[in-house]
Every structure is written in structure tokens, then in C-alpha cells.
Amino acid sequence: MNIPLLDLKAQYRTIRDEVRAVMDEVCDAQYFIMGPKVEEFETAVAAYSGASRAVGVSSGTDALLIALMALDIRPGDEVITSPFTFFATAGVVHRLHAKPVFVDIDPLTFNIDPAQIEAAITPRTKAILPVHLYGQMADMDPIMTLARRRHIPVIEDGAQSIGAEYKGRRCGSIGDMGCFSFFPSKNLGAFGDAGMVLTNDQALYDKLKLLRVHGAPSTYFHKLVGGNFRLDALQAAILNVKLKYLAGWSDGRKKNAAYYDQAFAASGLTGRGLVQTPPAVYRKGGDRHDHIYNQYTLRAKDRDKLQAHLKAKSIGCAVYYPLPLHLQECFAPLGCPAGTFPAAEKAAAEVLSLPIYPELTDEMKAYVVGAVAEFYK
């Protein structure tokens, strides 16, 4: 059996007619940059996420970048974030000639450990950038309490977690700004690059809109130096179709995760400490929780050998992420050698993500679990 890590074709087949109809609509109008389709999608995402305002941008990376620009992050400033995340989280800080300051992760959730943040704050700290990794939100209450007490803005990196909830509040609506990526592999994926910034602050919203279009309130008149961070109308139209299905797709992922959790427990693998399934920490009530499983990520003994075994069985799997950011060559000047952030380094050596997309059948999931169990015999 061949099981890819992600099967976008299976998703597309279910919505093809709707998507092609809105694509034709945009093509017939020949209105490709910004405009009503973008505004409609911004309004829909803000409402879905519980934020008052949204600004569509060109990618998830650009969402992070423009959010930092809206805070006037400058050379020499410091931004506190996680070392266990996609490169863009710290890369955008460096692009502004500021300094990423890493704080180790909570081993349970893989997200930044709030208890370690205050020790990293200096007079140069200008933002805290928690990442909601794999589809589960960071522990935001202590982060926000600390940030408000120290008067430091918070930007949520929700690139993997649109629709995730923390104690009844949705990703992107808690911090001063929240950033999404709509890269095709995300739970809500475009047909190319796209992103968004959420905020409840009118002044930040106005500034983000200016920065998105080279800082120009009107054509050829520039109030700020911004960039070309515009969201294409075609991507917005497609994403607005897909947004209607997002809750159902997330429920499908949760059901698949529950299947895996129970199957790995029944196999004895979790009890023997061979694999650790991803916990959903912040429960909303009943069997519904905040984790939307952008990835279903195990901790696994002999991870690399297990990965090779699964690939030999034609099962897609991937390591997100094999080398923490503080050990990346480009960040060597930060002076954080191996051993500086042990929880992040341990996670990087153990994590493995399995197929979790909602179109998986029980037969496919059973094959995945069977292959993992076979490896540990």
C-alpha cells in the first residue's frame, strides 16, 4: 500500500467544481491584485479566528516579517522565540538586522516554555514570538501576563495552527498580532504562497495595510517604506472556498489522531516507551480540544531507522525539524552551542510525523500503525 504524507489531490477532488468556478470568476473579472476577493477572505478569516481585523499578505514568512515591521523592529533589537520551528520564525528577525533570542521548549507540547521567557528578557527585547507548532497552541496565558507586565508586544506564529484553540480562544486572536501561512501543505492551503496577519489593534491594522503596499496610502505617494506583500485575488478566492470546509477537515484530522492514539496504546508501543503520541493539552470540553494536527508527530525510539522502515513500506513520513535553529550554520554567531537548549535538541532527534490528512481510510491508518509496530518487534 502506498500512503503519501499528504494527498492534496484527494482534497481537491471534493471541491474541484467550486474552486474552478471562483477561479473563472476572477479570470473573467481580470482583477488579480487585492480587491473584493481579498477583502471577503480577510473578513471571513477574522470572523473564523475571533479577531477583529485581518490583512492578507503574500506568504506566511511575509506575515511574520510585516508584523515585525509594524512594531518598528530595528537593528540591535531582540525578539524572543523558539529554536524548534521552521526557519522563517527566526529568519525574519535576522532580515531586519535584529537578534533572535531563543528560549527552550516544553517537552510535552514542543512549544516555547513560558517559565523560561522572563530570564531571556533584556532592555533590548522588543517582541515575544511564540510558535504554535504542529497544530497546537503555546501556553498563552502566562506568556501574555508576562508580556503585559513587561510592556512587550506578542506576535503569534500560527503558521501551522489556524483553527486551533487555547481555553476557548482561537489561534491568532490572543497576541497583539497573529500570523498565518496558507502554504499548500497547510490545513488551509492555497494554490501557491499566501499568508495573513490578524490583529485587534486599529493602529497596527492601519500600519499593516500601508506596509503591505510599499507604505503608500495612495498610488505613488509613500508614507512609510514597506514592501510588496500583497495577497493575490486568485489565492484569496480559492482559500475562501476552502475555509468553509476547514472545520470539517480539522475534525477529520482529530478523528484520525484519536485512532492513532488508541491503536498505538493498544499495541503496547506507548506503554513500553517506544513511541510517545502527541498530547492535546488545553481541553475545551468533551473530546474536542485545541490541537488541529497540522502534523501528527510522534517521539520515537530509533527515529531514523523507523523512518527508513516506513519509507520502505511506502508510507510517507517526515522530520519537522531535524536541526534546531540555534545549531543552524547561519546562526552560529549567536553563540548557542549544542547543549544550550536540550529539550529542543532532544525533540529534533526523536520527532517523526505520520500521515494525518482527513481522507485517510481506516485501512490506511491500520497499515501505518502495523508498520510501526512491526519495526519494534
N, C-alpha and C positions, 0 to 999 in steps of 0.2 A: 504494500500500500504506500502511495506517495502522498505525504501530508506536508504542504508548504507551511512555513512560519506564518505567512499571511496570504490570503487569497482574495485580492481586490476584485478579481473577475466575478467571483461568486456574489459579492455585494452588488456589483454594477448590474448584473443580470436582473436583479429585483427592482431596480429603479431606472433602468435604461430609458424607457419612454419618457418619463418625467424630465430626466436630465437633458435628453436630446431636444425636448420641447423648449426648455428655457435657453438652451444654447442657440437654437434657431431664433428665439425671440431677441436675444442680444445681437446676434449677427444681422438680423433684419433691421434692427434699430441703428446698427453701426455706432453704438455708444459703448466704447470699450474701457474707458478710464474713468473711475469714480462714478458719480451719478446715482440715480434712484435705486438701482440694484444693490449697490454698496450700502446705501443708507438703509434700505429694507433689511439687509442682513445684519448690519450693526444694531439696529433696534431689536431684532429677534434674539441675537446673542446676549445683549444686555439683559433682556427680559428673562431669558432662559437661565442666566447665571446670577440673577439677583443684584445686578449693578445698575446704576442709573444711566451710564453713558458708555459708549464703545467707539473705538476708532479703528477701522480696518486698515491693515498695512500689508506690506509686500511679503513678509515671511515671519516666522517665529523669532528668528535671530534679530530681524529688524524691529520687532515688537520690543524686545529687551533693550536694544540699542536706543530706540527713540524714547523709551521710558526713562533711561538714564540721562539722556539729553534733556528731557523735560525737567529733571532735577538739577540741571546745570552741573553735572559731574565733570570735574576738571582734572588736569594733570596733578598728580600727587594726592588726590582724594583716595579714600579707601572704601571698598564695598565688601561687606561680609557675605559669604556664600558657602556652598557645599563643594568639597572636592570630588564628590561622587555624582556626576551628572554629565550630560552632553557638553561638548566643548564650548558651545555658544554662550553658556551661562557666564563663564569667566572671560571668554574671548571678547565679548562686547565691552567689558570693563577695561581690558587692556587696550582696545581700539581707541578709547577716549583718553589713553595715557594715564589712567587711574590704576590702582593696585587692587587686585582681588586678594582678599584675606580669607583664608579657608578655616572652617570650623568642622570638626569631625561629625560623623553621622550617628544617629540612633541605630544600633544594630538590628532592631526589630522592624522598623519601617523603611530603612535606608535613607531617610530624610535627615536634614540638619538637626543636631541635638540642641534644643533651646537652652539647656543648662550650661552649655559651653560658650554661648554667644557673648555674654557680657564681658568675659575676660579678654575677648578679641577687640573690644571697642577702644578706640583711641580718639584724640581730638580731631583726627582726620577722617573718621568714619562718617560717611555721608549717606549711606543706604545699607539696608539689610535685604538680601535677595534669597529667600528660601525657595527651594525647589520641591515641587510636589511630584515625586518620582514614581514612575511605573503606573500611575493612576490613583495614588493615594496621597492625600494632603499631609503636609507637615503639621506639627503640633502648634497651631497658630495662636492660641490664647496666650501662652507665656511669651511668645515672640512679640505679639502686639503690645502686651503690657510693658515689656522691657523697652520696646521702641518708642512708645508714647512717653514713658518716664524719661528717656534719654533724648527725646525730640529727634528721632531718626526716622526718615521715611522707609516704608517697606514696599518692595516690589515682589509680587508673587510670580514665580516662573511656573506657570501652569501648562506648559507646552504639551505635557502628556496626560492632562487631567481635567479637561473640560467636562463638567457634569459631576465631578467628584464632590463629596460633601464632607464638611467638618462640623459636627454638632449642629446640623441643620442649615449651615451656611455653605453656599457653593463656591467652588474654586474661582478665584479672580475677583471676588466681591469683598474681601476682608481687608487687604492691604490698601495702601494709597493708590497702587495700580496693580493690575493683574495682566499677565501676558499669555497669549495662546499661540500655538503653532497649528496650522492646518496642512502640514506636510502630508502627502498622500497616504502614508502608513499610519497616521494618527486615527484615533477613534472617529473623529470628524475630519476627513481628509479631502483636500482639494484635488484638482487635476493638474497640480503643479505646486508652486510655493504660494503661501498666503499666511497671514497672521492677524492678530488683533490685540489691542490694549484696552482694558476696562478701567474705569475709574468712577468714583462718586464725587470727585472734586471738580467743580466747574472751571477753575483756573487751569488746572492740569489738562483738562479736556480741551480747552481753547488752545493751549500751547501745543498739545499733541497734534491737533489739526493743522496748525501752522507749520510745525516741523515736518509733517508728512509731505508737504508741497513746497520744499525749499524755503520755508519761512515766509511765504508770500500770502498775505490776506487777499490780494487781487493780482492778476497776471502782470508780471514784470515789476512788481513793487514788493520789496523784501524787507520784512521787519526783523527777521532772525535768519541765521544761517542754519538751514535744515538739511533735508536730503530728499531724494526721490523714493519715498516709502509708500507709494500709493498701492491700494488693492485694486486689481483688475475687476471690472464688472462681470466678466465671464466667470471668474472664480467665485465671486460673491453669489451669483445666480445659482451655480451648481451647489455651493455649500448651503444655501438656503433651502434647497430641496432636501439635502441630506440631513439637515438639522431636525426636520420633522421626525426622522427615524432614529435619532441618536439615543433617546431614552430606551427604546426597544432594543437597539443593538447593545447598549450597556447592560441591560437586563440579561441578554443572551450571554454576554461575557461573564456576568456574575454566576449564572447557572452553570456554565462550563467550569468556572473556578471551583464552585461547590462540588461538582462531580470529581474534579481532580483531587480536591482536599479529602473527600471521603474515600476515594479509591486508593490514594497513597497511604492514608491511615489504615485502611483495611488490609493493604498489602504488607503492613508492618514496617515499611520503609521509614516513616516518620518516627515511629516508636523506637526504632533501632538507631536513630540519629543519622541515617544515611542521606535523607533529604529533609529540608525544612520548607514547608509550604508558606506562601505569603500571607501574613495575618491581616485581617481588616480590623483596624484598631478602634476607630471612632464610630460606634454603632448608633444609628438613628432610631432603631426600634425594630423588633421582629427580626426578619432575616435580611432586611435592607440596611446597607451600610455605604460608606462613602467610596470605597475602592471601586473604580470602574475598569481596572485591569487593562490598561493600555498594553501592558505586558503581564504575563503570569510568570513570575520569577521565583525559581527555587534557589535555595542554597543547597549545594550538592557536594558530597564527598567525591574526590577524584573527578572534579568537574570536567577537565579537559578530555579525559578518557570517556566519560559519559557522553560528552558532546560528539566525539568521534563515533561512538557506538550508535547514537541516534541518527546521525547523518548517514551511516552505513545502512540503516534501516529506512532511509528515505523520509526521515522526519526532520522538518525544518526546526532549527533552534539557533539561538544567538546569545552572545555575551554582551550585555549592557551594564557595565563598561569594564574592559579588561585592564585599564591603567588609569588610576585616579589622576585628577588634573594636576595635583601638586608634584607628580612624578613625570609629567609630560616634559619633553626636552625644552619646549619653548618657555616653560615656566620655571626652569632651573634657577634663573636669577632671583626668584622669590626666596630661595634658601630653605626649602622644606624637604629634607632628605627622607628616604624610606624610614618608616617608623614614626614619622611625625603625626600621622592620622591613622592609627592602627585599625579602627573599625572600618574605615573606607577601604584600606588596603586588604583587609580580610574579605570584605564583600567582593571586591574585584577579583579575588582568587576563587570565589565559590559560586557566584551567581550564574544561572542559566535560565533563559526564557524559553517557554514552550508555546506551541500554537494555542491561541485562546479565542480567535475570532468567532463571532456568533454562528457562522454557517457550519461549524464543526458538527459532525454526527456523533452519536454515542459510539458507533463502531470505530470511528477515527480516534476518539478520546481513549477508548479502551486499548487501541493499538499503541498509543503513546505511553499509557501507563504500563502496559505489558512490556514494552521495550525497556522502560526504565527499570522495572522490576527484574527483567532478565539480566540486565547488566550487573545488578547487585547480588545475583545468586551465588 
